[in-house]
Amino acid sequence: MADASTSPTPILRTPTGAALPLAAAAAATACFIGMDATAKLLSARYDAWQLTFLRFASGSLFAVPLWLWFRPPLPARHAWPLHALRSGLLLLALVSWFHSLSLLPLVQSVAVGYTAPIFISLLAMLVLRERPSRWIWAALALGGAGVGVSLWPELSATGAPGSTARIEGLLSAALSAVSYSGVVVLARHQAQRDALWSILLVQNLLPTLALAVPIFWLWQPLAAGDLGPVLLMGLLATLGLLGITWAFSHIEATRAAPVEYTGFVWAGLLGFALFGEVPSTWTLASAALIVGGCLLLLRR
């Protein structure tokens, strides 16, 4: 799951054209999928709550120095409730996302997670009063069909070994997509007022502090060999956020958004290389329907 806020920023025209921004968007997508694969590797030893804490704590190790270097102002006092709500939704999105990664093949989790743009459009219509479009409903239908295709083999094999866990994983990935859509809708509002470095700082520190006490009761000792992967999660998430934000500041979001679906390629490659996963026909069909639904949103 791309736990970044891809919020609208002024488009800066550059002589390099679209090649570099598109490359930055593709690199950011690879970083996010790399973070997911790293979390899936660690999920064999740590539960979703501890993985989420480690993700935010390691992200803070990069967010704090960046904020100290650039020294942007912190959010105004009246903005903190929305930041707290956004951080809470992001925490829920990552807990459910990491749980789904522990139960599903990487590419299948990514496929269901990519329904987020559809939910973002729906929430923007309801919360931000954006104008409804027939493309939203068509996209929702295709995205829903894609999730249904993912669920069907498991529902039809109810009682078979592992089917209940896979259904739980699919529903967890869907919950993550819905929660993340709330994160992005709030980010659209906040990015007009707060600097990127302040948002990066807050979205890492608040969840870390919120989990610091309860994680004490769930903590599994951290193996020395896992310290590197934990730091890698924070680094990849930070690089992904910076890359996608830079891309969206140099070209229109509608041009950069389709590049994010190169994540399926990375998920397939990393899933096979690290976990020996081979995407099923059902998973590929599900991904095609979900991507088709999201691409329809570009017609808006």
ABEGO torsion letter per residue (X at the ends): XBBBBBBBBBBBBBAAEAAAAAAAAAAAAAAAAAAAAAAAAAAAABBAAAAAAAAAAAAAAAAAAAAAAAGBBBBBAAAAAAAAAAAAAAAAAAAAAAAAAAABBAAAAAAAAAAAAAAAAAAAAAAAGBBBBAAAAAAAAAAAAAAAAAAAAAAAABGBBGAAAAAAAAAAAAAAAAAAAAAAAAAAAAAAABBAAAAAAAAAAAAAAAAAAAAAAABBBBBAAAAAAAAAAAAAAAAAAAAAAAAAAABBAAAAAAAAAAAAAAAAAAAAAAAGBBBBAAAAAAAAAAAAAAAAAAAX
